[in-house]
Amino acid sequence: RQGKALKFKGELLSIVEKLLCFDLSPEQISHDLLRIGYSISHERIYQYIWSNKKASGTLYQHLRHARKKYRKRCNGKDLRGQIPNRKSIEERPRSVENRKEFGR
């Protein structure tokens, strides 16, 4: 059953904020609102939560999972998986070639 699509303000906004305070997920809120005749997507609820956070709001604290950190791609160099101060295989001692010593 489809609900009526409404602007996200006024009464609908206060209902969503109250449901968020009960620690419901935006998906659950969207489904509950559809049952009572309001149609709002969970994505729109997330958009509202993040805009509220930018305005120093606290609604994001009621979400179950923290938002994934965004990795900036402006540098062009990917430093993940790099071993700092690693030695090249060419720099290993010659005694390793004989394989006479244990652990080398």
Summary of the structure (lengths in Angstrom):
residues: 104
radius of gyration: 26.6
end to end distance: 69.6
largest distance: 79.5
contacts: 183
relative contact order: 0.11
helix: 43%
strand: 4%
